Amino acid sequence: MRKWLALLLVVVFVFAVVGCATEDAVVDEGEDVEEVAALRVGMVTDAGTIDDKSFNQGTWEGVLLAGQDFGLETRYLKPGGTTEADYVTEIGNLVDADFKFVVCPGFKFETAIFDVQDRYPDAKFVLIDGYPHAGDWEPVVKENVVSIFFAEHESGFLGGLAAALQLQEGEVAFIGGMEIPAVQKFNWGFQQGVLYANENYSTQVVMNADNFIYQGTFDDVAAGQVLAAAMFDKGVDAIFAAAGGVGIGAINEAKARAATGQAVWIVGVDVDQYAEGIYEGDKSIILTSAMKYIDVAAYDMIKAELDGTFPGGEILMFNAANFGIGIPKENPNLDPEVEALVAEAFAALQAGTLVVSDVQGDLFK
């Protein structure tokens, strides 16, 4: 009897230990689940796609990098359309799936974010290139939202300066997507950069008002190719394409011509588009790119949330002073002397000794 009693006590003890261990494991697992849920990051795409080689892709790459660095679950959704209702629906789908940190790239999200910032007060939103408003253009940025803008005029300036310095002479043009402030500022800055090179470094680069146009969309690839073809046929040497998918059309046209030996160039936009411009081996028709560090902005806001320093309620400006814009670190189609002069201009922008206007000047719209 004593032996059986002893054995029974051992068995009870073993099951008690196993039970405690199991209970602890469940608690730990539950904590992990809660942690992952709290750190889920989502993104809703704008009119473009996640691989548009431009604005959407740049934003998503920042989200992905943060996910990799900090062990976060990430997801993106593409709306069926581009209306406020379409955007609100997909934002709601993310929040309902416990992705309560949502990044939205583009001004088209402005009224949607105005809606959801109150509808989902326990979620955080990053709006790039826009601020929430009710359709009246009066900014209302709640504590769970941060709005981010970029100094596109400074980025465009550096792209125009680099293009003029590299070409020395010839003609440049501009293809914009929709005629909105962000795209306009790229245009105006680009023109100022070309003029700066002409006035300070004796370049002789021409700009014709007829070749500075807005196509009206960000996704009509075919239209971009047609516009670029017409410009190249008129003798344009380089086109600054700030137009999303329309810009991809311009890149495609330049690649086709370069493959036949024609010397034509594209100045890329938003991200380093060199790889998109490759037409033979490692040769690319991307002269350089006027970049907005969208990926860095998305990454930094996610990190700020993790650090407890999310700048909710603020409208932030990313510019040369805080390394928010620039051209790629490597520009295979720019001479080292050109890169050095552009670096000097960047330093002057940072110091405030060189100022680029963010409004239309005496040149072209």
N, C-alpha and C positions, 0 to 999 in steps of 0.2 A: 504493500500500500504506500509506504514512504517513497519507494522508487517511482511508482506511478505519479504520486503527488509532485515529486521533484521534477519529473519529466513534463508534467502539465504546466508547472510554473515556468519552465524554460521555454516551452512553446508559446505561452502567453506573453512572455517577455520579448521573444523574437518578433511576434506579430505586432506588439506595441511599438518596437523600434522601427519595423518596416512601415507601420502606419504613420509614425511621426515623420519618417523620411519621405514618405509619399505625400503627406500633407505639406511638408516644407517645399517639396518640388512643385506642387501645384501652386503654392503661394508665389514662388519665384517665377514660375511660368506666367502666372497672372500678371505679375509686375512687369515682365518683359512685354507682354501683349499690350498692357496699358501704355508702356513707354513708346513702343513702336507706333501705336495709334496716335499718341500725342505728337509724334514727329513726322507724320505723313505729309508729304508735300505734293501738291497737284498743280497743273497748268492747263489753261484752256487756250487753244490756238486762235489766232486771228484769221483773216481771210486766207493767208498762206498755209503752207503745210509744215510739218515738223522737220522736213528735210529741204526747206526752201532756200538753203544756202544764204540766208539773210536773217531777218528779224526774229521769226519764230524759232528757227534752229539755234540762233545765238542764245536766246533766252533759255531754251530747253537744255542746251549744253551746260549752262550755269546751274540749273536745277539738278541735272544728272551728276555733275561733279560734286555738288554739296551732298547728294545722296550717297555717293561713293565714299567721300571723306568722313562723313558723320554717321554712316550706317542707317540712312533713312530710306523709307519706302517712297517711291515716286511714281507718278502716273500723269499722263496727259489725256485730254479729251478734245476732239475736234467737233465743233458744232455743225449741225446740218445747214446752217445759214449764218448770216452776219447781222441779224437784228438783235435788239436788246433782249427780246424774249429768248432767242437762241442761246445767247451768252448766259443769261440768268439760269436757264435750264441746266446747262452743263456745269456751271459753278455749283448749283444746288446738288447735282449728282455727285460731285466730288465731296462736298461737305457731308452729304448723307452717308457717304462711304467712309467717313471719318478722316478725309483729307482736309484738315482744317487750316492749312496754310496754302493759299492759292495765289499763283502768279499769273497775271494777265497782261500780255504785251499788245499795246496799241491803243490809240485814242478812241477806237470804236467801243471800248469797254467802259467808257466814262459813265454813261447813265446806268449801265448794268451794275457797276460797282456802287454807285449811289444807292441803288435799290438793296443790294445784298449786304452792305455794311450795317444796315439796321435789321435786315431779315435774319442774319447769322452773326449776332454780336459776339459769339464765342469763337469765331473764326478770324483769321488774319488774312489780309489781302495786300498784294504788291501790284500796283498799277504802273506800268511803264509807258512813258510818253503820253500821259494824260492825268487828269484829276477828276474825282467824282463830282457830278453836278446833275441837276434835275432837268436838264435841257435848256437851262437859262444861262449857262456858262459861268454861274456863280459857284466857285469851289466850296465844297463841303467835305472836308477830309476828317473822318471820325478817328478815334483812337485805335481802331483795329485796321486802319489803312495807312499805307505810305505811298505817296506818288513820286515817281522818279522822272526827271527830264534830263536831257543831254544838250550840250552846247554844240549842236550840229554845225553851226556856222564856223566854229573853230576847227572841227574835223574836216569840213569841206575846204576850208582855207588851206590846210596842210596838204590835202589831196591836189588842189589846184596848183599850189606852189611846186609840189613834187613833179606834177605832170609838165608844167611849163619849163622847169629847170632841165628835165630830162629831154624834152623835145627840142628846146631852144627856139624853134620856129614851127610854123604850121598852124593848124586850126583845131580848136577843141569845141565840144558841144555838151549838152546836158539833156538827159531824159529823166523826168520825174514821174512818180506814180500819181497819186492823188495830190492835188494842190492844197496841202495842209501845212501848218507851221513847221513841223519837223523837216519835211521835204524842201520847203521853201528856204529854210535856213541852210541846208546843205548847198542849195543852188547859189544863194547869195555869197556864202563863204567861199565856195569854189571860184566864183568870179573874182572876188577880192584877192584870192591867192594867186591867180593868173596875173592880175594887174600888178600885184606886189612884185612878182618876178620880173615882169616887163620893166617896171620903174626902178628896181633896185639891182637887177642882175643883167640888164640889157638883153633879155630874151625878147623874141618877137613873135608871140603867140596871139593869134587872132580869135575873137569871139564874135559870132554873128547872131543877132537876136532871133532870127528865124530857126536857129538850131538849139534854142533853149526852150524846151516844151515840157508839158505835163500830159501824160497819156490818159490819166483819169482813173486808172485802176492799179492794183498791185498784183494781179494774177493773170493778165492776158499776155502770155509768153509770145504768141504769134505776133501780136501787135508790136511788141518790143523789137522783134527781129526785123519787121518791116520798117519801123522807124529808123533803126540803126543802119539798115541797108541804104535807105535814102540819104542819110547823112554821110556815110562813107562814100557813096556815089558822087556826092557834091564836093568831095575832097577833104572831109573832116579826118583828122589823124587819131584823135582820142575822144571818147565819150565818157562822161561821168554819169553812170546810171544809178540813180537812187530810187528804185522802183520795184523792189521785190521780184516777183515772177516776171514782170515786164523787163526788168534788168537782166534776168536770165536769158530772155530772148535776144537782147543786145549782145550778151556774151556769146551766145550760140552763133550769131551772125559774124562776130569778130573771129571766132575760132575757125569757121568755115573759110573765111578769107585768108587768114594767116596760113592755113594749110595749103593754099595755092601760092604762097609767097608774098602776099600783100602785107605791108607794114601798117597794121591798125591796132589800136589799143583800147582798153576799157579801164576806167578807174572804178574799183569796186566800192561797196558800201556796207556799212554796219559791221560786218565781220571781214576777216581776211579771206578774200574770194580767189586767191591764187590757184588753189587746187581746182576750183570750178572752171577756170580758164585754160586748163591744160589741153593742148590739141595734138602734141607730138612729143613723146618721151616725157621730159620734165619741162618742156617749153610751155609758157602760159601767156595769154594775151592780157593778163591783169598787170597793169603798170605798177599800181599800188592800190591800197584800199583806204577810204576815209572811214575809220572805225569808230563805233560807239561800243564801249565795253559792256554790252548788255549782259553777257554771261557773268561778268564780275559783279554787276549790280544785283542780279538775281541771287548769286552765291552769297554776297555780303548781307543781304536782307535775311536770308535763311540762317546764316551764322549769327546775326544779331538776335534773331528770335531765340536761338539756342542759348545764347549768352545772357538773355534777359534784357537786351538793350534795343529791342525792336522800336524804331523811331515812329511809332504810330501818331497820326495826326499831322505829320510833316510833309512838306513838298521839297524834295531834294533835287539839287542840280549837280550833275556829273560833268566836269569840264577838264580843261588842261591842268588847272591848279590842283585838282585831286586825282589826276591820272585817269579821268573818266573817258577820254577820247584820245585819238592818235592815229598813227599809221602802223602797219605791222612791224615787228622787230626785225624781220628779215624780208627784204624786197629784192629778189633776184634780178628784176628788170630795172632797178635804179642803180646808177653809178654811186660809188662810195662818197664822192664829192657832193652829190645831190642829197644823199641821206644825211650828211653832216650839216648841210645848210638847213634842211628841214628840222633837224634836231635843234639847231640854234633858234629857229623860229618857235619851236615848241617851248624851249626854255624861256623865250621872251614872252610868250603867252602866259606861262606860269608866273612870271615875275610881274606881269602887268605892264611891261614896257611896250608890248605890241598888243593892240586891241582890234578885234574883228567885230564889225557891226552885225547885229542879229536882226536887222530890219532891212527892207529893200532900199538900195542906194540909187544911184543914177543910171544903173545898167539895166539888166533885163529882169522881168518877173520870174 
